[in-house]
Amino acid sequence: MNIFSKLETDASHVIGLFPDLLPADFRNKLEYPGALPELQGIDLEKGLLALTKFLIQARRNLLGDSKFKLQTISSTVALGEGNSTIRTKNQLLQIIDTTLLKCYLQTNESLVESLLRLKDNYCHLEETERALKRHGKLKELLIMYRTRGLHNQALHLLQRENNKVRIIQYLQHLGREHMDLILEFSKPVLLENPNEGLKIFIEDIQEVESLPRPRVYDFFLNNFIPLVILYLEHIIHVWGDKTPMFHNALINQYRERICNSTTDQSSKEQLQLKLVQFLQTSQYYTAEHVLLHFPYVGMYEERALLYERLGRHELALQIYITKLKNMNKALEYCKQVYSKTDSSRKEVFTILMKMLLSPPTDSKPGVMDSEEQVKEPDLPSAIKLLHDFAPCIEPFRALKFLPDDIEIHKVQNFLKTSVQNHFSERRKLLIQKGLTKSEFLRATSEKCLCESELFQVSDNTVCDVCRKRFTNQR
């Protein structure tokens, strides 16, 4: 082989010295001076190892040639008279790489993968397919398909092998540019094993996370409805997707599943807990859009949470008082919503007190039906509310709602607290006024001091920065 290397013998002619390495039609065109020895057993193995070294060197010479971009060969020598040499470098590299693969299959199978993973791999597709299939090298065949971008052939091969695990792994690494293939070949997997097939779209792999989520969502919505919630929960809770469309969609899926008559009671209770928690914690759904799809009968607590998000606290409290008849939840709602500095939130306790003393009579869909009996005023609850949350209730409005004949001792604590809060607020304002006045006087004094300083600029005054006279500037 060293002699062939020194003589720069055409690699294809050297390969032809060994059996079954070149295609039969090409091999038959080669003529040699004498009969070729029939190599078998250990002799064949030694010969293939020597040929491997020769081919690796020939490949290195071709790829390292600065003139490789010319794609032509002018210096190889024919082995035997009448044999033509290969003039195209791509063609010669194709023969070399394909032969290297066949040699590795017979001498060192562990090197097959590394050869196929090379970016500058020139193995002939059909010849390589036949050789790998003949030796049962499914994994290596998939590597070749992947490096060549032949994903369709790879996936069809895995389907024929009925290897669902490898199909899932293969699809997970394709990326968004092959979305059509992912959707096509994921269907059979999802039909056979939905939970395993879902991993194609929710595994924590960069290629999976970058898939176009609206398209995946539509795919599940049109073909695999039971998996929609699982997909949406993953992209929102695990990947932290803040897209309002997906948050709205998850709420609607919860609602539809709860309202579905085929859903068992245990599942409904779990879904209701999830829905309530999501309505409380998510900041990205569009309440006005979601509310349009909620039923007027049932799901009152969820409707109240949507009213809260919309700032319609009176309707939310009306649901807790008239529909759910749960004073504790109404109080919890007020505690959660109340904010002294927010004008839209600081009156929730006052609204609740008004509702207790003067229950609403107007019917509103989803809040109060026209046939529903009007609730009686609840003076004891209103007085307890005044006692427990006096600082949170606006006194002038509260006194308007109280009946004229109420005994003064029942609201004594509320009145004392209100007066104390009023004087406390007044003191704060006076202190703030004094501090503001002091700051104003200090700023005025500083201003007068600055204005009292005089300086004179004449024709000969020099600028401290540019060191030029002012009269010389234009």
Secondary structure in CASP SS format (residue, H / E / C, confidence):
PFRMAT SS
TARGET T0000
AUTHOR 0000-0000-0000
METHOD secondary structure of the structure
MODEL  1
M C 1.00
N H 1.00
I H 1.00
F H 1.00
S H 1.00
K H 1.00
L C 1.00
E C 1.00
T E 1.00
D C 1.00
A H 1.00
S H 1.00
H H 1.00
V H 1.00
I H 1.00
G C 1.00
L C 1.00
F C 1.00
P C 1.00
D C 1.00
L C 1.00
L C 1.00
P C 1.00
A H 1.00
D H 1.00
F H 1.00
R H 1.00
N C 1.00
K C 1.00
L C 1.00
E C 1.00
Y C 1.00
P C 1.00
G C 1.00
A C 1.00
L C 1.00
P C 1.00
E C 1.00
L C 1.00
Q C 1.00
G H 1.00
I H 1.00
D H 1.00
L H 1.00
E H 1.00
K H 1.00
G H 1.00
L H 1.00
L H 1.00
A H 1.00
L H 1.00
T H 1.00
K H 1.00
F H 1.00
L H 1.00
I H 1.00
Q H 1.00
A H 1.00
R H 1.00
R H 1.00
N H 1.00
L H 1.00
L H 1.00
G H 1.00
D C 1.00
S C 1.00
K C 1.00
F H 1.00
K H 1.00
L H 1.00
Q C 1.00
T E 1.00
I C 1.00
S C 1.00
S C 1.00
T C 1.00
V E 1.00
A C 1.00
L C 1.00
G C 1.00
E C 1.00
G C 1.00
N C 1.00
S C 1.00
T C 1.00
I C 1.00
R C 1.00
T E 1.00
K H 1.00
N H 1.00
Q H 1.00
L H 1.00
L H 1.00
Q H 1.00
I H 1.00
I H 1.00
D H 1.00
T H 1.00
T H 1.00
L H 1.00
L H 1.00
K H 1.00
C H 1.00
Y H 1.00
L H 1.00
Q H 1.00
T H 1.00
N C 1.00
E C 1.00
S H 1.00
L H 1.00
V H 1.00
E H 1.00
S H 1.00
L H 1.00
L H 1.00
R H 1.00
L C 1.00
K C 1.00
D C 1.00
N C 1.00
Y C 1.00
C C 1.00
H C 1.00
L H 1.00
E H 1.00
E H 1.00
T H 1.00
E H 1.00
R H 1.00
A H 1.00
L H 1.00
K H 1.00
R H 1.00
H C 1.00
G C 1.00
K C 1.00
L H 1.00
K H 1.00
E H 1.00
L H 1.00
L H 1.00
I H 1.00
M H 1.00
Y H 1.00
R H 1.00
T H 1.00
R H 1.00
G C 1.00
L C 1.00
H H 1.00
N H 1.00
Q H 1.00
A H 1.00
L H 1.00
H H 1.00
L H 1.00
L H 1.00
Q H 1.00
R H 1.00
E H 1.00
N C 1.00
N C 1.00
K H 1.00
V H 1.00
R H 1.00
I H 1.00
I H 1.00
Q H 1.00
Y H 1.00
L H 1.00
Q H 1.00
H C 1.00
L C 1.00
G C 1.00
R H 1.00
E H 1.00
H H 1.00
M H 1.00
D H 1.00
L H 1.00
I H 1.00
L H 1.00
E H 1.00
F H 1.00
S H 1.00
K H 1.00
P H 1.00
V H 1.00
L H 1.00
L H 1.00
E H 1.00
N C 1.00
P H 1.00
N H 1.00
E H 1.00
G H 1.00
L H 1.00
K H 1.00
I H 1.00
F H 1.00
I H 1.00
E C 1.00
D C 1.00
I C 1.00
Q H 1.00
E H 1.00
V H 1.00
E H 1.00
S C 1.00
L C 1.00
P C 1.00
R H 1.00
P H 1.00
R H 1.00
V H 1.00
Y H 1.00
D H 1.00
F H 1.00
F H 1.00
L H 1.00
N H 1.00
N H 1.00
F C 1.00
I H 1.00
P H 1.00
L H 1.00
V H 1.00
I H 1.00
L H 1.00
Y H 1.00
L H 1.00
E H 1.00
H H 1.00
I H 1.00
I H 1.00
H H 1.00
V H 1.00
W C 1.00
G C 1.00
D C 1.00
K C 1.00
T C 1.00
P H 1.00
M H 1.00
F H 1.00
H H 1.00
N H 1.00
A H 1.00
L H 1.00
I H 1.00
N H 1.00
Q H 1.00
Y H 1.00
R H 1.00
E H 1.00
R H 1.00
I H 1.00
C H 1.00
N C 1.00
S C 1.00
T C 1.00
T C 1.00
D C 1.00
Q H 1.00
S H 1.00
S H 1.00
K H 1.00
E H 1.00
Q H 1.00
L H 1.00
Q H 1.00
L H 1.00
K H 1.00
L H 1.00
V H 1.00
Q H 1.00
F H 1.00
L H 1.00
Q H 1.00
T H 1.00
S C 1.00
Q C 1.00
Y C 1.00
Y C 1.00
T C 1.00
A H 1.00
E H 1.00
H H 1.00
V H 1.00
L H 1.00
L C 1.00
H C 1.00
F C 1.00
P C 1.00
Y C 1.00
V C 1.00
G C 1.00
M C 1.00
Y H 1.00
E H 1.00
E H 1.00
R H 1.00
A H 1.00
L H 1.00
L H 1.00
Y H 1.00
E H 1.00
R H 1.00
L C 1.00
G C 1.00
R C 1.00
H H 1.00
E H 1.00
L H 1.00
A H 1.00
L H 1.00
Q H 1.00
I H 1.00
Y H 1.00
I H 1.00
T H 1.00
K H 1.00
L C 1.00
K C 1.00
N C 1.00
M H 1.00
N H 1.00
K H 1.00
A H 1.00
L H 1.00
E H 1.00
Y H 1.00
C H 1.00
K H 1.00
Q H 1.00
V H 1.00
Y C 1.00
S C 1.00
K C 1.00
T C 1.00
D C 1.00
S C 1.00
S C 1.00
R C 1.00
K C 1.00
E C 1.00
V H 1.00
F H 1.00
T H 1.00
I H 1.00
L H 1.00
M H 1.00
K H 1.00
M H 1.00
L H 1.00
L H 1.00
S C 1.00
P C 1.00
P C 1.00
T C 1.00
D C 1.00
S C 1.00
K E 1.00
P C 1.00
G C 1.00
V C 1.00
M E 1.00
D C 1.00
S C 1.00
E C 1.00
E C 1.00
Q C 1.00
V C 1.00
K C 1.00
E C 1.00
P C 1.00
D C 1.00
L H 1.00
P H 1.00
S H 1.00
A H 1.00
I H 1.00
K H 1.00
L H 1.00
L H 1.00
H H 1.00
D H 1.00
F C 1.00
A H 1.00
P H 1.00
C H 1.00
I C 1.00
E C 1.00
P H 1.00
F H 1.00
R H 1.00
A H 1.00
L H 1.00
K H 1.00
F H 1.00
L C 1.00
P C 1.00
D C 1.00
D C 1.00
I C 1.00
E C 1.00
I H 1.00
H H 1.00
K H 1.00
V H 1.00
Q H 1.00
N H 1.00
F H 1.00
L H 1.00
K H 1.00
T H 1.00
S H 1.00
V H 1.00
Q H 1.00
N H 1.00
H H 1.00
F H 1.00
S H 1.00
E H 1.00
R H 1.00
R H 1.00
K H 1.00
L H 1.00
L H 1.00
I H 1.00
Q H 1.00
K H 1.00
G H 1.00
L H 1.00
T H 1.00
K H 1.00
S H 1.00
E H 1.00
F H 1.00
L H 1.00
R H 1.00
A H 1.00
T H 1.00
S H 1.00
E H 1.00
K H 1.00
C H 1.00
L H 1.00
C H 1.00
E H 1.00
S H 1.00
E C 1.00
L C 1.00
F C 1.00
Q C 1.00
V C 1.00
S C 1.00
D C 1.00
N C 1.00
T C 1.00
V E 1.00
C C 1.00
D C 1.00
V C 1.00
C C 1.00
R C 1.00
K C 1.00
R E 1.00
F H 1.00
T H 1.00
N H 1.00
Q C 1.00
R C 1.00
END
